[in-house]
Amino acid sequence: MKRIVLLALLVAAPAQAGETAIDGTWKGSSTCQVKPSPCHDEMVVYRARQTGPDSHRIRMYKVVAGHEAFMGEVIGTYSSETTFRAISTDRRRRPATWTFAIAGDHMSGKLTLSDGTLFRVIAVDRAK
């Protein structure tokens, strides 16, 4: 009997251990901070999941006419159960930094260009 219980615990553990606070689907807004620019305010859907011991991927979609349109993805580090940071490039191939802070079922973020310009502000909530 003890062996069956131990086996059940070992089988169940990875499913729980793989989950982090950032994993899941998030919905909300991405608001442009530089105007005029080619940037547009958008309703967004982000899907986050762990891709390695120290890395997570966020796949980013904008909502157009009720449908999700894939915009891209970032892979970055998730630390202290509250922050995610990823380096990517903007349309001109300049480095840009995505930073997100998680507080329960809310995630706030920003996209900052390499020159320090705040380009986007993101506010999303975990989809239920």
C-alpha positions as CSV (number, residue, x, y, z in Angstrom):
1,M,0.0,0.0,0.0
2,K,2.8,2.4,0.9
3,R,4.4,1.8,-2.6
4,I,1.1,2.7,-4.4
5,V,0.8,6.0,-2.4
6,L,4.5,6.9,-3.1
7,L,4.1,6.1,-6.8
8,A,1.0,8.3,-6.9
9,L,2.8,11.2,-5.3
10,L,5.8,10.9,-7.7
11,V,3.5,10.8,-10.7
12,A,1.5,13.8,-9.5
13,A,4.4,16.0,-8.5
14,P,5.7,17.1,-11.9
15,A,2.3,18.5,-12.9
16,Q,2.3,20.8,-9.9
17,A,6.0,21.6,-9.9
18,G,5.9,22.8,-13.5
19,E,3.3,25.5,-12.9
20,T,4.5,29.0,-12.1
21,A,2.6,32.2,-11.4
22,I,3.2,33.5,-14.9
23,D,2.0,30.3,-16.7
24,G,-1.4,30.6,-18.4
25,T,-3.5,32.9,-20.6
26,W,-3.6,36.7,-20.0
27,K,-6.0,39.2,-21.6
28,G,-6.1,43.0,-21.5
29,S,-4.7,46.1,-23.2
30,S,-1.4,47.2,-24.7
31,T,-1.3,51.0,-24.9
32,C,1.1,53.1,-27.0
33,Q,3.1,55.7,-25.2
34,V,4.8,57.3,-28.3
35,K,2.4,59.3,-30.5
36,P,2.4,59.8,-33.4
37,S,4.0,56.5,-34.3
38,P,3.1,53.3,-36.2
39,C,2.1,51.8,-32.8
40,H,-1.6,51.3,-32.1
41,D,-3.5,50.7,-28.9
42,E,-4.6,47.1,-28.8
43,M,-6.6,44.5,-26.9
44,V,-4.2,41.6,-26.4
45,V,-4.0,38.0,-25.4
46,Y,-0.7,36.6,-24.0
47,R,0.0,32.9,-23.5
48,A,2.9,32.2,-21.1
49,R,4.6,28.9,-20.3
50,Q,7.8,27.6,-18.9
51,T,10.3,26.5,-21.6
52,G,13.2,25.5,-19.3
53,P,14.4,25.7,-15.7
54,D,15.0,29.4,-15.9
55,S,13.1,30.5,-19.0
56,H,9.6,31.2,-20.1
57,R,8.0,32.1,-23.4
58,I,5.2,34.6,-23.9
59,R,3.3,34.3,-27.2
60,M,1.6,37.6,-28.0
61,Y,-1.6,38.1,-30.0
62,K,-3.6,41.2,-30.8
63,V,-7.4,40.9,-31.0
64,V,-8.7,42.1,-34.4
65,A,-12.5,41.8,-35.2
66,G,-12.8,39.3,-32.3
67,H,-10.0,37.0,-33.6
68,E,-6.5,36.6,-32.3
69,A,-3.7,37.7,-34.7
70,F,-0.2,36.4,-33.7
71,M,2.2,39.3,-33.3
72,G,5.3,37.5,-32.0
73,E,6.9,35.9,-28.9
74,V,9.5,36.7,-26.4
75,I,11.6,34.3,-24.3
76,G,13.0,35.5,-21.1
77,T,13.7,34.9,-17.4
78,Y,11.1,34.7,-14.7
79,S,12.5,35.4,-11.2
80,S,11.3,35.8,-7.7
81,E,7.8,34.6,-8.7
82,T,6.9,38.2,-9.6
83,T,8.9,39.5,-12.5
84,F,9.5,38.5,-16.1
85,R,12.1,40.2,-18.3
86,A,12.9,39.6,-22.0
87,I,15.1,41.3,-24.5
88,S,13.9,41.5,-28.1
89,T,14.2,43.9,-31.0
90,D,11.8,46.5,-32.3
91,R,10.9,46.8,-36.0
92,R,14.1,48.6,-36.8
93,R,16.1,45.7,-35.1
94,R,17.1,47.9,-32.1
95,P,17.2,46.1,-28.7
96,A,14.0,46.5,-26.6
97,T,13.2,45.2,-23.2
98,W,9.8,43.7,-22.1
99,T,9.3,43.8,-18.3
100,F,6.3,42.4,-16.5
101,A,5.3,42.3,-12.8
102,I,2.8,39.8,-11.6
103,A,0.5,40.4,-8.6
104,G,-2.0,37.5,-8.2
105,D,-4.2,37.4,-11.3
106,H,-2.9,40.8,-12.7
107,M,0.2,41.4,-14.7
108,S,1.4,44.9,-15.6
109,G,4.2,45.4,-18.1
110,K,6.1,47.8,-20.3
111,L,8.2,47.8,-23.5
112,T,11.2,50.0,-23.3
113,L,13.4,50.8,-26.3
114,S,17.2,50.8,-26.1
115,D,17.3,54.6,-25.8
116,G,15.1,54.5,-22.7
117,T,11.9,55.4,-24.5
118,L,8.8,53.9,-22.9
119,F,7.0,52.5,-26.0
120,R,4.1,50.4,-24.6
121,V,2.3,49.9,-21.3
122,I,0.5,46.6,-20.8
123,A,-2.2,45.7,-18.3
124,V,-3.6,42.1,-18.5
125,D,-5.5,39.8,-16.2
126,R,-5.4,36.0,-16.0
127,A,-8.2,34.5,-18.2
128,K,-10.6,32.4,-16.1
